């Protein structure tokens, strides 16, 4: 999980689509990101025809993918543009902190910012305008973060459902509001297996260990994770967990204790139940205190706020490692994914050493307009109910259509960069 700046004032960035620039953006996206950086050699996309039909009919369309990988936005941009769709993306505010050139490219491609830690009214208004007035799919990632265990879905936020429900109530007949679940999976070329041992040795040396090349790969990964976890336990608690606690129990203790510690000093939100909700609530409080222009923090308090932000970051990072994800099914793809995640957390950068295939399956849409007419998803809990249905459907798709249960289909090679 990438460390991101937390002390910059937020400024909303609207989409500023420049159609004349799209050929260049697609070329850069394929060449710079898909082919070179993320090593996506093939894209297997199924079910996009339903999205094309809905957009052509004038429906308000929200695409809700699981956030599998840093590459999935780039894959989706290529796929949607290649299908003559004109996508808009709701993207985290931090994406626009890379400078003017990055912001210009993102906005030109149809991306607009959202502050995930607050009620970003500008982002909501922009999303509603897109759904009500434009004929293009709006992409919203309901997981909100990339956790790098894409075979398991994390709890979804209800923002995408809430926005589409509001739009559905405003749409004139015969237009309909439709929510499409999208299941993403990435699979690695079998040659990735040869990279496991040397990459593990590099990480072991990074934390001061002698490489244990005689051990099986999964055991080395679990030992390395346990070692990093122990160092964090000592850093924040002064000692490691004693007794026969399992790895997943120690991970949960770390993130829960860190979040509870910060909440004791800064205050918590009773409505925040899951770890991601608690993280967003605390991060928002800490950011507001750091950026308080009327009562700016002194140097001592500023250091304390940064210390608490680091605790929240480490808690979020620890939460992103479900203890049994690898141990329960140590497949080649899960090993590669876990190793890539450790590299990002220990070195700041993911490694993509061999080609990968991106699998994207578009599921049967939820016709939100029809659901409202039928009296479904009404009242204050409507967004939560619709989100629950979406979460159930995405979970099924990740284990079925986009998983091992689906018969293999021929994968389409990425369009050559000079096409």
C-alpha positions as CSV (number, residue, x, y, z in Angstrom):
1,X,0.0,0.0,0.0
2,X,1.6,3.2,-1.2
3,X,2.5,5.9,1.3
4,X,0.7,9.1,0.2
5,X,1.0,12.7,1.3
6,X,-1.6,13.6,4.0
7,X,-0.9,17.3,4.6
8,X,-1.9,19.0,1.4
9,X,-5.1,21.0,1.1
10,X,-7.6,19.4,-1.1
11,X,-8.7,21.1,-4.4
12,X,-11.3,19.5,-6.5
13,X,-10.2,18.6,-10.0
14,X,-13.1,18.2,-12.5
15,X,-13.0,16.1,-15.7
16,X,-11.9,18.1,-18.7
17,X,-12.1,15.6,-21.5
18,X,-10.1,16.5,-24.6
19,X,-11.2,14.1,-27.4
20,X,-8.4,15.4,-29.7
21,X,-5.9,14.1,-27.2
22,X,-7.4,10.6,-26.8
23,X,-5.2,8.9,-29.5
24,X,-2.1,10.1,-27.7
25,X,-3.4,9.2,-24.3
26,X,-4.2,5.7,-25.5
27,X,-0.8,5.3,-27.1
28,X,0.9,6.4,-23.9
29,X,-1.4,4.2,-21.8
30,X,-0.6,1.1,-23.8
31,X,3.1,1.7,-24.3
32,X,4.1,3.3,-21.0
33,X,1.8,1.7,-18.5
34,X,0.3,-1.5,-19.8
35,X,3.2,-2.9,-21.8
36,X,6.3,-1.5,-19.9
37,X,5.3,-0.7,-16.3
38,X,2.6,-3.2,-15.5
39,X,3.5,-5.9,-18.0
40,X,0.0,-6.6,-19.2
41,X,0.4,-8.6,-22.3
42,X,-3.1,-9.8,-22.9
43,X,-6.6,-8.6,-21.9
44,X,-9.5,-11.0,-21.7
45,X,-12.7,-9.0,-21.6
46,X,-16.2,-10.5,-21.5
47,X,-19.7,-9.1,-21.4
48,X,-18.9,-5.5,-22.5
49,X,-21.7,-5.6,-25.1
50,X,-24.3,-5.1,-22.4
51,X,-22.6,-1.8,-21.3
52,X,-22.5,-0.7,-24.9
53,X,-26.2,-1.4,-25.3
54,X,-27.1,0.5,-22.1
55,X,-25.1,3.6,-23.1
56,X,-26.5,3.6,-26.6
57,X,-30.0,3.4,-25.1
58,X,-29.2,6.6,-23.0
59,X,-29.2,4.8,-19.7
60,X,-27.2,6.2,-16.7
61,X,-24.4,3.6,-16.3
62,X,-22.1,3.0,-13.3
63,X,-19.4,0.4,-13.6
64,X,-18.3,-0.9,-10.2
65,X,-15.1,-3.0,-10.4
66,X,-13.1,-4.6,-7.6
67,X,-9.8,-2.8,-7.2
68,X,-7.5,-5.6,-8.0
69,X,-4.2,-3.9,-9.0
70,X,-2.6,-0.6,-9.9
71,X,-3.0,-1.6,-13.6
72,X,-6.8,-2.2,-13.6
73,X,-7.6,1.5,-14.3
74,X,-5.3,1.4,-17.3
75,X,-6.8,-1.8,-18.5
76,X,-10.3,-0.5,-18.2
77,X,-9.5,2.8,-20.0
78,X,-8.0,0.8,-22.9
79,X,-11.0,-1.6,-23.0
80,X,-13.7,1.1,-22.8
81,X,-12.1,3.5,-25.3
82,X,-11.5,0.5,-27.7
83,X,-15.2,-0.2,-27.5
84,X,-16.0,3.4,-28.6
85,X,-17.2,4.3,-25.1
86,X,-16.2,7.6,-23.5
87,X,-15.5,6.7,-19.8
88,X,-15.4,8.9,-16.8
89,X,-13.5,7.8,-13.7
90,X,-13.8,8.9,-10.1
91,X,-10.2,8.9,-8.8
92,X,-8.6,9.4,-5.4
93,X,-7.5,13.0,-4.7
94,X,-3.9,11.7,-4.3
95,X,-3.7,10.9,-8.0
96,X,-3.6,14.6,-8.7
97,X,-0.7,15.3,-6.3
98,X,1.9,14.2,-8.9
99,X,2.1,17.6,-10.6
100,X,0.4,19.7,-13.3
101,X,1.3,17.3,-16.1
102,X,-0.2,14.3,-14.3
103,X,-3.4,16.3,-13.5
104,X,-3.7,17.5,-17.1
105,X,-3.5,14.0,-18.4
106,X,-5.9,12.6,-15.9
107,X,-8.5,15.3,-16.5
108,X,-8.1,14.9,-20.2
109,X,-8.8,11.2,-19.9
110,X,-12.1,11.9,-18.0
111,X,-10.8,11.4,-14.4
112,X,-12.1,13.7,-11.6
113,X,-11.0,13.7,-8.0
114,X,-12.7,12.6,-4.8
115,X,-11.6,13.1,-1.2
116,X,-12.3,9.6,0.2
117,X,-12.0,10.8,3.8
118,X,-14.8,13.4,3.7
119,X,-18.2,14.2,2.1
120,X,-16.9,15.5,-1.2
121,X,-19.9,17.4,-2.5
122,X,-18.2,18.6,-5.7
123,X,-17.3,15.0,-6.7
124,X,-20.9,13.8,-6.0
125,X,-22.3,16.7,-8.0
126,X,-20.0,15.9,-10.9
127,X,-20.9,12.3,-10.8
128,X,-24.7,13.1,-10.8
129,X,-24.2,15.5,-13.7
130,X,-22.4,12.8,-15.7
131,X,-25.1,10.3,-15.1
132,X,-28.0,12.7,-15.8
133,X,-26.6,14.7,-18.8
134,X,-23.9,12.6,-20.5
135,X,-23.9,9.4,-22.4
136,X,-20.9,7.7,-21.0
137,X,-20.1,5.1,-18.3
138,X,-19.0,6.3,-14.9
139,X,-16.4,4.1,-13.2
140,X,-16.4,4.1,-9.4
141,X,-14.3,1.7,-7.3
142,X,-16.4,0.7,-4.3
143,X,-13.5,-0.9,-2.4
144,X,-11.8,2.5,-2.4
145,X,-8.3,1.0,-2.0
146,X,-6.0,-1.6,-3.6
147,X,-5.4,-4.3,-1.1
148,X,-3.6,-6.8,-3.4
149,X,-5.7,-9.8,-2.6
150,X,-7.9,-9.6,-5.6
151,X,-9.4,-13.1,-5.2
152,X,-11.0,-11.9,-2.0
153,X,-13.3,-8.9,-2.0
154,X,-13.0,-6.2,0.8
155,X,-16.1,-4.5,2.3
156,X,-17.6,-2.1,-0.2
157,X,-18.4,1.6,0.5
158,X,-21.9,2.6,-0.3
159,X,-21.0,5.8,-2.2
160,X,-21.5,4.3,-5.7
161,X,-24.9,2.9,-4.8
162,X,-26.0,6.2,-3.1
163,X,-25.0,8.3,-6.2
164,X,-26.8,6.0,-8.7
165,X,-29.9,5.8,-6.5
166,X,-30.1,9.6,-6.5
167,X,-29.6,9.8,-10.2
168,X,-32.3,7.1,-10.8
169,X,-34.9,9.2,-9.0
170,X,-34.2,12.1,-11.4
171,X,-34.1,10.3,-14.7
172,X,-37.0,10.8,-17.1
173,X,-38.5,7.7,-18.7
174,X,-37.5,5.7,-20.6
175,X,-34.0,6.2,-19.3
176,X,-32.8,3.7,-16.6
177,X,-30.1,3.7,-14.0
178,X,-27.9,0.6,-14.2
179,X,-25.2,-0.7,-11.9
180,X,-22.7,-3.1,-13.6
181,X,-20.5,-5.3,-11.4
182,X,-17.0,-5.8,-13.0
183,X,-14.7,-8.6,-11.7
184,X,-11.0,-8.1,-12.3
185,X,-8.3,-10.8,-12.0
186,X,-4.7,-10.8,-13.1
187,X,-2.8,-14.0,-13.8
188,X,1.0,-14.3,-14.3
189,X,3.0,-16.1,-16.9
190,X,4.4,-19.3,-15.4
191,X,7.9,-17.9,-15.8
192,X,7.2,-15.8,-12.7
193,X,8.0,-18.9,-10.6
194,X,11.7,-18.5,-11.3
195,X,11.7,-15.0,-9.9
196,X,10.4,-15.9,-6.5
197,X,13.6,-17.0,-4.9
198,X,15.9,-14.1,-5.9
199,X,13.2,-11.5,-5.0
200,X,12.7,-13.1,-1.6
201,X,16.4,-13.0,-1.0
202,X,16.5,-9.3,-1.8
203,X,13.7,-8.6,0.7
204,X,15.3,-10.8,3.4
205,X,18.6,-8.8,3.0
206,X,16.6,-5.6,3.2
207,X,15.4,-6.3,6.7
208,X,18.9,-7.6,7.7
209,X,18.3,-11.3,7.4
210,X,20.5,-13.9,5.7
211,X,18.6,-15.3,2.7
212,X,17.0,-18.7,3.5
213,X,17.2,-20.2,0.1
214,X,16.9,-23.7,1.3
215,X,13.3,-23.1,2.5
216,X,10.1,-23.5,0.4
217,X,8.9,-20.2,-1.1
218,X,5.6,-20.1,0.9
219,X,7.4,-20.7,4.1
220,X,9.9,-18.0,3.3
221,X,7.1,-15.6,2.6
222,X,5.3,-16.4,5.8
223,X,8.5,-16.1,7.8
224,X,9.3,-12.8,6.2
225,X,5.8,-11.5,6.9
226,X,6.0,-12.6,10.5
227,X,9.4,-10.9,10.9
228,X,8.1,-7.6,9.6
229,X,5.1,-7.9,11.8
230,X,7.2,-8.6,14.9
231,X,9.3,-5.5,14.2
232,X,6.1,-3.4,14.0
233,X,4.8,-4.9,17.3
234,X,8.1,-3.9,19.0
235,X,8.0,-0.5,17.4
236,X,4.5,0.4,18.7
237,X,4.0,-1.9,21.7
238,X,7.6,-2.5,22.9
239,X,7.3,-6.3,22.6
240,X,6.0,-9.0,20.3
241,X,2.9,-11.0,20.9
242,X,3.5,-13.8,23.3
243,X,1.7,-17.2,23.4
244,X,0.4,-19.3,20.6
245,X,-1.3,-16.5,18.7
246,X,-1.8,-17.3,15.0
247,X,-0.5,-14.9,12.3
248,X,-3.9,-13.6,11.4
249,X,-4.7,-12.9,15.1
250,X,-1.5,-11.0,15.5
251,X,-2.2,-8.9,12.4
252,X,-5.7,-8.1,13.7
253,X,-4.3,-7.2,17.1
254,X,-1.8,-4.8,15.5
255,X,-4.3,-2.8,13.4
256,X,-7.1,-2.8,15.9
257,X,-4.8,-1.6,18.7
258,X,-3.2,1.1,16.6
259,X,-6.6,2.5,15.5
260,X,-7.9,2.3,19.1
261,X,-4.9,4.1,20.4
262,X,-5.3,7.0,17.9
263,X,-9.1,7.2,18.5
264,X,-8.5,7.5,22.3
265,X,-6.5,10.7,21.6
266,X,-8.4,12.1,18.6
267,X,-11.9,10.8,19.1
268,X,-13.6,8.1,17.1
269,X,-16.8,7.8,15.0
270,X,-19.3,5.3,16.4
271,X,-20.6,4.7,12.9
272,X,-17.2,3.5,11.7
273,X,-17.2,-0.2,12.2
274,X,-14.9,-1.8,9.7
275,X,-11.2,-1.2,9.6
276,X,-11.3,0.9,6.4
277,X,-14.1,3.0,7.9
278,X,-12.1,3.6,11.0
279,X,-9.1,4.5,9.0
280,X,-11.0,7.0,6.9
281,X,-12.6,8.6,9.9
282,X,-9.3,9.0,11.8
283,X,-7.4,10.2,8.7
284,X,-10.0,12.8,8.1
285,X,-9.7,14.1,11.7
286,X,-5.9,14.2,11.5
287,X,-5.9,16.0,8.2
288,X,-8.3,18.6,9.4
289,X,-6.2,19.3,12.4
290,X,-3.0,19.6,10.3
291,X,-4.6,22.0,7.9
292,X,-6.5,24.1,10.4
293,X,-5.9,27.6,9.3
294,X,-7.6,29.3,12.2
295,X,-5.9,27.2,14.9
296,X,-2.7,25.9,13.3
297,X,-0.9,23.2,15.3
298,X,2.4,24.1,16.9
299,X,5.5,22.2,16.1
300,X,5.1,19.7,19.0
301,X,1.4,19.0,18.1
302,X,2.3,18.8,14.4
303,X,4.8,16.0,15.1
304,X,2.2,14.2,17.2
305,X,-0.3,14.5,14.4
306,X,2.2,13.0,12.0
307,X,2.9,10.2,14.4
308,X,-0.7,9.4,14.6
309,X,-1.1,9.5,10.8
310,X,1.8,6.9,10.7
311,X,-0.1,4.7,13.1
312,X,-3.2,4.9,11.0
313,X,-1.1,4.1,7.9
314,X,0.5,1.1,9.4
315,X,-2.9,-0.1,10.7
316,X,-4.3,0.1,7.2
317,X,-1.3,-1.6,5.8
318,X,-1.6,-4.5,8.4
319,X,-5.3,-4.8,7.7
320,X,-4.5,-5.4,4.0
321,X,-2.8,-8.7,4.8
322,X,-5.5,-11.2,5.6
323,X,-3.5,-13.9,7.4
324,X,-5.0,-16.9,5.7
325,X,-5.1,-15.6,2.1
326,X,-1.8,-17.2,1.1
327,X,-1.8,-20.2,3.5
328,X,-5.3,-21.3,2.6
329,X,-4.5,-21.6,-1.1
330,X,-0.8,-21.0,-2.0
331,X,-1.3,-20.8,-5.7
332,X,1.3,-19.4,-8.0
333,X,-0.8,-16.3,-8.6
334,X,-1.3,-15.7,-4.9
335,X,2.4,-16.2,-4.2
336,X,3.2,-13.6,-6.9
337,X,0.6,-11.2,-5.7
338,X,1.7,-11.4,-2.0
339,X,5.4,-11.1,-2.9
340,X,4.6,-8.0,-5.1
341,X,2.7,-6.5,-2.2
342,X,5.6,-7.1,0.3
343,X,7.9,-5.4,-2.2
344,X,5.7,-2.4,-2.4
345,X,5.4,-2.1,1.3
346,X,9.1,-2.6,2.0
347,X,10.7,-0.8,-0.9
348,X,7.9,1.6,-2.1
349,X,7.6,0.0,-5.5
350,X,5.8,-3.0,-7.0
351,X,7.8,-5.4,-9.2
352,X,6.2,-6.8,-12.4
353,X,9.0,-9.2,-13.7
354,X,7.0,-11.2,-16.3
355,X,4.0,-10.7,-18.5
356,X,0.5,-10.9,-17.1
357,X,-3.0,-11.5,-18.4
358,X,-5.9,-9.3,-17.2
359,X,-9.3,-10.9,-17.0
360,X,-12.3,-8.6,-16.9
361,X,-15.8,-9.9,-16.7
362,X,-18.9,-7.6,-16.8
363,X,-21.7,-9.1,-14.8
364,X,-25.5,-8.8,-15.2
365,X,-26.5,-5.2,-14.3
366,X,-28.7,-4.2,-11.4
367,X,-31.5,-2.2,-13.0
368,X,-31.9,0.4,-10.2
369,X,-34.7,2.2,-11.8
370,X,-36.8,-1.0,-12.1
371,X,-35.9,-1.8,-8.5
372,X,-37.2,1.6,-7.3
373,X,-40.5,1.1,-9.3
374,X,-40.9,-2.3,-7.7
375,X,-40.5,-0.8,-4.2
376,X,-37.1,-2.3,-3.6
377,X,-34.1,-0.4,-2.1
378,X,-36.2,2.3,-0.5
379,X,-35.6,4.5,2.6
380,X,-32.4,5.4,4.4
381,X,-30.9,1.9,4.1
382,X,-31.4,1.7,0.3
383,X,-27.7,2.4,-0.5
384,X,-26.5,-0.2,2.0
385,X,-28.9,-2.8,0.6
386,X,-27.9,-2.2,-3.0
387,X,-24.2,-2.3,-1.9
388,X,-24.8,-5.6,-0.2
389,X,-26.2,-7.0,-3.4
390,X,-23.3,-5.7,-5.4
391,X,-20.8,-7.2,-2.9
392,X,-22.5,-10.6,-3.0
393,X,-22.5,-10.6,-6.8
394,X,-18.9,-9.5,-7.1
395,X,-17.8,-12.2,-4.6
396,X,-19.6,-14.8,-6.7
397,X,-18.0,-13.5,-9.9
398,X,-14.5,-13.6,-8.5
399,X,-15.0,-17.2,-7.5
400,X,-16.8,-18.1,-10.7
401,X,-16.8,-16.2,-14.0
402,X,-13.4,-14.6,-13.3
403,X,-11.9,-17.5,-11.4
404,X,-10.9,-21.1,-11.9
405,X,-14.5,-22.2,-12.4
406,X,-14.8,-20.5,-15.8
407,X,-13.7,-22.4,-18.9
408,X,-10.8,-20.8,-20.5
409,X,-11.6,-18.4,-23.3
410,X,-9.1,-17.1,-25.9
411,X,-7.5,-13.9,-24.6
412,X,-7.2,-10.9,-26.9
413,X,-3.8,-9.4,-27.2
414,X,-3.4,-5.7,-26.5
415,X,-3.7,-3.6,-29.6
416,X,-0.2,-2.9,-30.9
417,X,1.0,0.5,-29.8
418,X,1.4,1.7,-33.4
419,X,-2.1,0.7,-34.4
